[in-house]
Amino acid sequence: MKRKRLTREQSKDQTRERLLDAALAMFMKKGFVATSVEDVAEAAGYTRGAFYSNFRSKPEVFLELLRRDHELMQADLQSIFEGESTREGMEKRVLTFYRRLPFDNKCFLLWVEAKLLSARDARFRTNFNEFMREKREQMAAYIQEFSVRAGTPLSLPPETLTLGLFGLCDGVQSFYTADPQHVTESMVDTVLSEFFSRVVFGRNADEVI
């Protein structure tokens, strides 16, 4: 069968995706700082020129990878609104998602490195903080929508819950990633389920899901 020839736009999109996939693999292996543009281009099978034909800089690629990971997470969260619409059903889907997050979030180290880089690089900090504000606003809107649909009253303003949720999830995953022998899956599950049940869902101890 004759192979279908790609259009110029399709070819460019394919090159861009290969560069992003290569960058993700290299950043996870060596870290953002230690990975060069040449490393990314070579891993993707392209030249340095091909990299700069698609991206202005290595930080731009870094932010694009973070944005892609965020969009995947948002799609998973949005799926919670589908199917059973009872309060109990929606709360269980939220809890299931966040209980698995510390173990399924394969890009966690990228987020950690991005925060370290933003603390040291003023130019990167500006773009990263803008992105993080968008991320918090989206999550706050999601929490508000969940409260309305599930009929779950919020114990704190959505913006406050968002900050607490991000901090808790990041902190728990940091401990688990660094010392899984002592910070076990069972401990992580208990921390997250108790937080959601009591703080987010406003349930008493005897109502914990």
DAPE-V220407 format. One record per pair of residues at least 24 apart in sequence whose ideal C-beta (glycine too) atoms are under 7 Angstrom apart, sorted by the first residue. I is the first residue (numbers start at 1). GAP is how many residues later the second one is. Records with the same first field share a line. If there is no record, write none. Layout:
I->GAP + GAP
This chain:
15->31 + 35 + 39
16->38
18->26 + 27
19->25 + 27 + 32 + 35
20->41 + 44 + 45
23->38 + 42
24->41
27->83
28->81
31->82
32->30 + 81 + 85
59->65
62->52
63->64 + 65 + 68
65->45
66->44 + 45 + 48 + 65
67->64
69->38
70->65
74->64
77->65
81->68
85->64
87->63 + 64 + 65
90->56 + 59 + 60
91->59 + 61 + 110 + 118
92->117
94->102
95->98 + 101 + 114
98->71 + 94 + 98
99->90 + 93 + 94
101->68
102->70 + 71 + 74 + 86
103->82
105->68
108->65 + 69
136->26 + 27
152->49 + 50
153->49
155->44 + 47
161->39
168->27
